[in-house]
Amino acid sequence: MTSAYEVMQRCAELDRYSAHPSHLERVYLSPEHAAANAAAADWMEKAGMRTWQDAAGNQYGRREGREPGLPALLLGSHLDTVPDAGSYDGMLGVVMAIAVVERIGDRIDDFPFAVEVVGFSDEEGTRFGKALLGSCAASGTWDDDWWTLRDQDGLTLREAFTEFGLDPSRVGDAARTPEELVGYLEAHIEQGPYLEAADASLGYVTSIAGARRFTLSILGEARHAGGTPYERRRDALVGAAEAISAIERLAKASTCIATVGRIEVLPGAVNVIPGRADLSLDLRAESDAERDAMCDVMFDAIRELCGARGLAFQAVETHTAPSMPCASWLTDAIVAGIRSTGDPEPMGLWSRAGHDGMVVGAVTDIGMLFVRCLDGISHHPDEGVREIDVARGLDALETAVLTIAQTRG
C-alpha cells in the first residue's frame, strides 16, 4: 500500500521531468509532459488500473466496478507546472488519487461505479497562455480558435499537437459526457495560509472562485513636467495610484480578492506628466454575485476620483470565468473523510485559485479536498507539505470514496 512518504517520493520523481536542469518547468505537449504521463501510467497500472492517454494528452487510469462499463467517479488533478514551480501543486492530487485506488483495492469490485484517475495535461496555461486546456477538452468545451495560439518559439497549438503525436482533428474524442461520470474529486494543496493558521491538516472547498480580469485605462494629458503648474495638471499616473489604493481598500473591506499586477505609463518620460496609465485588474470572489457587485462599486469609485482630477476612465474586460460551487453530496463525503482523521469540525474554504474542476463542473458535480501547505506558498520552489498531512489526506480521500460508494449503493 502506497504510504504518504511514497506519495511524496513520487512527487519528487516527477521533478525529474523538467525542461530546465536548475528549476522545475513542465509544459503542455513537451517531452517532459510525455515522461510525466508515462510515470503516472506506470503507477496506475501497479494500482490495478487500465491506462490510456486521451486525444488531448490527458493521462487516465480506470478500475471497473461491480460490472464493466459503469459510469466513473473521477479522481485527479494536473501534471503540468508553472515556470520555476514547486513539487506539489497539481502533482500531489494525481499521486494521491492513484494511491487511494491502490488502497481500496479489490473493494472497488463491489462499487456501483468505476473509479478513474486523471492527470490533466495543461491546467496552468504556461506554454500557450490559455489555462485549463486539458480539462476543457475533457469537458467538451474546447474552442477551435485556440489552434492558432503560439508558444514563445512561434509554434502553434495545432503544430504542437502534431509533434506530440496527437491528431488535432480528433480533440473532440477527449470529451466526457454526464452519463459517463458520477462526479469529480480533487485533492490539492491549499495555496493559502488559512489551514496552517488554524493548525488543521485538511479542509474542504465550498466553491472555486469566479474571476474577471480587466485592462483599466486612466486618461489625462501629457505636458511638460516643469512648465505645468499643479492646478493645470491632469496626471494619469497619480489618478491610477489613487485607483489602485481604492481597489485595495474596497477589496479588504469585503470578502473579495482584487489584484493590480501590471501598470504601463505613457509616454513614460522622466520629464513628462503621464497622459495615460493602463493597469490590470484581477477580481475574484466565492460567488459571481459578490464579484460582480464589487466590480460595480470599484468602477464607481474610480470614476468619481477621476472626475475630481479631470481624468477619463475606461475598462475593457479581458477574461471571465464563472465560479464553480462544489456539490453538497460530494462535500459531505469529503467532510466525512476529514472527520475520520480525527478533526471533528473541518474547515470550509473557498478556493481563491482556479482549478480543473472549474470546467469539469460543466459535465459532472465536483468536490475538493485541501491539504495544508507550508506558509501558504505555491507556484514557487519552496512549496512544501508535511508527511502527516499527506497521510491524513490519503485517509480522508479514501473514506470519501468509500462513503460515496456506500451512499450510491
N, C-alpha and C positions, 0 to 999 in steps of 0.2 A: 504494500500500500504506500503510495507516494506521500511523504511527510511534508510538513511546512518547510523544513530545511531543504528537501529535494526540490520543492517548488521554487525556492529562491535560487538554488543552484541552476535550475533550468532557465530562469530569467537571466542569470549571469552567462549561461551558454549562448543565449540569443544575442548577448552583447558582442559576440564574436562576429556576427554578420553585420558589419558596418562598412560604409563606403570610405571611412577615414580611419587611419590607424590610431589617431590621437583622441578621437571622440566618437560617440555613437550617432550615426545617422543612417536610417534605413527607409528608403522611399519607395513609392509605388512603382511596380514593373521594373525593378532593378535586379541585378544578380543577387543582392542581399535579400530582397523580398523572396526570391525563389528559394534561397537557402533557409530562411526562417520558416517558410511553408513546409519544406521538406522535413525540418526538425520537428515541427508541430505534428506533421502527419505520422512521423515515426512514434512519437509519444501517444498519439491517438490509437495507432494500431496496437501498441503494447497494452492499452487500456481496453482492448477488445472491440474497437470501432472499425467499421468500413470507412475508407477515406477517399476523398476526391477534391480536386480544385475546380471551382466553377468558372463560368465564362468571363468573369471579371477579375479572376485571380484571388478570390476568397478561398481560404482553406477550410474544408469541412471534415468532420468525422461523425459517424452515426452508429448507434446501437439500437436494434429493434426492441419493441415492447412485447406484449403478450402474443401479438401476431404481426406478420410483416406488413409494411405499408401504412401503419398508423400515422396520424399527424404527430409532429415532433415538438417537444419542449426544447427550445434552442438556448444554449448557454454560450457565453463567449465575450470577446472584446476585440481589440485590434492589435496587429503585429507591426505596424509602421510607426515611425517616430518623427519628432521634430529634429532640426539640427541641434547637435550638442545636447543630446537627450539623456534622461535618466533610464534606469533599468526596469521600471515597473509600470509606468503609465501605459495601459493597454495590455502589455505582455502578461502582467500578473493575472489579469482576469482570464486570459486564454489558458494559461498554465493551470490555474486553479480549477477551471471548468473541466479540463482533462483529468485532473487528479480526482475530482468528485465523481466522475463517471467510473474511474477505476475503483474508488472506494465503495461505490454502490454495488458494483459487480453484477452478479447473476440476479440480484433482486430486480433489476430492470426487466428481466424476462416476464415478470408479473405485472408490469406497468400497463396502464390503459393508453399509453402513448409511447412513441420512441423518444430517445434523447439524442440530440445532436449538439456538437460543439463547433463553433465557427471562430476562425481567426480572420477578422476583416482586414482587407488589404490596404485601405487608404482612408483612415479617419482624419489624419492631421492636415492633409492637403499640401504637404511640404513641396512636392515636386511641381505640380501644375497649378497651384494657387486656388484649388477648389477642394474643400474638405468633404469628407464623407462619400467619396466616390464608390468605395466598395459596398457600403451599406445602401447607397442609393440604387446601385444595380440590383442588390438583393431584394430591395423593397419595391422594385418596379418603377422607380421614379427617375430613371436615367434620362438625361436631356441630350439629344443629339448635337445641340450647339456646343457641347463640351469637347467634341472631337477636334476642334481647331485650337484648343488650349495648348500652349507651348511651355516647355521647361526652359531653364536658363541657357541651355545649349541650342535652343531653337527647335527641338524635336517636338512634333505634335503628339497629342494623346493617342491619336489613331496610329501613328507610326510606332509609338512605344508599345501599344498593344501587339502589333505585328511582330516587333522584335522580341517580345516576351513569349511569343508562341500562341497568342490568343487571336481569335477571329473577331474583328470589330463588328461584323455583321451579325454576330451571334450573342452580343452582350445581353440581349433580352432573355436569353436562356437562363441567366442568373436569377431572374425574378422569382421570388416565392409568392405564394398565394395564401390568403387567410385560411383556406381549407387545409393547407399543408402544415400549419403551425398551431401549437397550443398556446404559446407565449414565449417571451424572451426574458432571460435573466442575465444580468451582467454584474460581475464583481469588479470594482475599480478603486484605486487609491482616491482618497477624498479630494486631493488638490486644494486643500484649505486647512485652517488651523483649529476648526471647531471641535473635532473629536479629541484631538490632543489636549485642548484646553479643558475638556470635560473628563479627561483621563479615561476615555472609552475606546475600546479596540475597534468597534464596529458601529455603523449607523445605517439607517435605511433612507432611501431617497424618495421624496414626495413628488418632485417634478424636476424636469430638466429645463433650464432657463430658456425663455424665448428671447432672442436677441434682435435688435435693429441697429444698423450702422449707417452713419451719415457722413457726408462731407459738408461742413458748415463753413460759410464764407462771410467774413466781416468786410464790408466795402467802405473805404474812406476816400482820402485824397492824398496823393503823393506830392509833397512840396519840400522846399529847401529846409533842412534841419536848423540852420542858423537864422534864416531870414523870416521864419513864420512864427509869430507870437502864439502863446498857448490859446488865447481866446479865438484864434483863427484856425486852429489845428483840428483835423478830422483823422486822428491817428487810429488806423485799423488794428494795429498790434495791441495798443492799450485797451481798445474795446474787446479784442479777443482774450486778453488777460482777465478782464472782468467777467467775460462769459465763462471762461474756464473755472474761475472761482465760484461763480453762481452754480455751475453744473455740479461741482463737488459739494457745495453747501446743501443744495436741494437733495442730492442723492443720499448724503449722510443722514439727513433728517427723515429718510424714507426706508423702505425695505429693498430698494432698487440698487443696482450697481452701475455706475457710469464712469467711463474712462476716456480721456483725451490722450491718445497715444502718439499723435503726429501733428505738427504745425509747420506751415510754409508761409513765409512772408515775402511780399513783392513791393517794391523792386529789390529789396534785400541789400541796399547800400548803407554804409555806416552813416552817411551824411544826408540821408533822405528819409523823411517821415513815411512810414509804411502806408501804402494806399490800399493794400489788400492783405488779408490773412485768411488762409484756408486751414481748417483743423478737422481732425477726425473725431467722431463720437461713437463709442460702443456703449449701448444701453441694454441692460438685462434685468429681468425680474422673474419671479416664480410663476407669474401668470401674465398673459398678454394684456389683460385689462390694466393691471398695475403698471406695466411697462409703457403702454400707450398713453395712460393718464399722465405719467411722469414726463413723457416726451412733450405733451402739450404744455405742461407747467414750465418746463425748461425753456421751450421756444418762446413762450410769452415773456418770460423774464429777460431773455436775451434781446428780444425786440424792444422792450422797454429801455434797457440800458443803452442799446444802440441809438434809439431815438433821442435820448438825452445828450448824446455826443455827436449827433448829426451823421450817424453811420447807417448804412443799409445792411440787412441781414438776409441771407439765403441759405436754404437747407436742401440738399439732394440726397435722397435715400439710396444707398449702395448695396444693402443686404437686409433681408428679413428672414427670420426663421421662427415659426410658432413654438411656443412652449409645449412640452410633452409631459402631461401628468402620468405618474405611474399608476397602474391598475390596482385597485384596492385589494383584490383577491390575491394577487402576486405579492403585494406589500405585506399582507397578513402572513403569508408563508415566510417571507424574509424576517419579519418581526419574530415569528415563532422560532426561526433558526437562531436569531441573535439571543433570544431568551434561553435557548438550550445551552448556550455557552456560559450562563451564569449572570447575564445582565438583565435584571428584571424590568428595567424601563429604558428600552432602546431609544436612541436619539434619532429624530427625523430631521432631515436636512434637504433643502432644495439645492440642486446642483447648479452652481454658477457657471460651470464649464459645460461645453457641448459634448455629446457622446453619440455613438452609433444608434442608440435607442431612439434618438430624435426622429430618425427616418424609418427605423424598423417599426416604430409605432404606427406607420401607415398601413401595415398589414397584420399586426398582431399586438396584443397587450404586452406591456413591458414592466419590469421591476428591476431595481438596482440595489446592490449592497455596497456600502462604502467601507473601506479599510483605512484605518488611521495611517497617516504618513508623517515623516519627520518634519516638524516645523511647518507643515502645510506646503512644503516645497515640491514643485512639479515642473516639467519641461526644463530640467536642469540636471547636470550630473550628480548633484547632491541629493537627488530623490532617494528616500530611504524608507524601509518598512521594518518592523520588528517581527522576529520569528513567531512570537507568541500571538501577535495579531493575525498573522497569516494562518496559524494553526486554528485560531478561533473562527477565522473567515471560512476555512475549509469545513469546519464542523457546522457552521451556520448555513452555508450554501447546500451542503449535503442534506441537512434537516429540512431546508426549504423545498428541495426537490422531492424528498420523501413525503412531505406534507401535501404537496400538490398531487402526487400520485395517489395518496390516500383519499383526499377530498374528491378528486375526479373519479376515483374508482367506485 
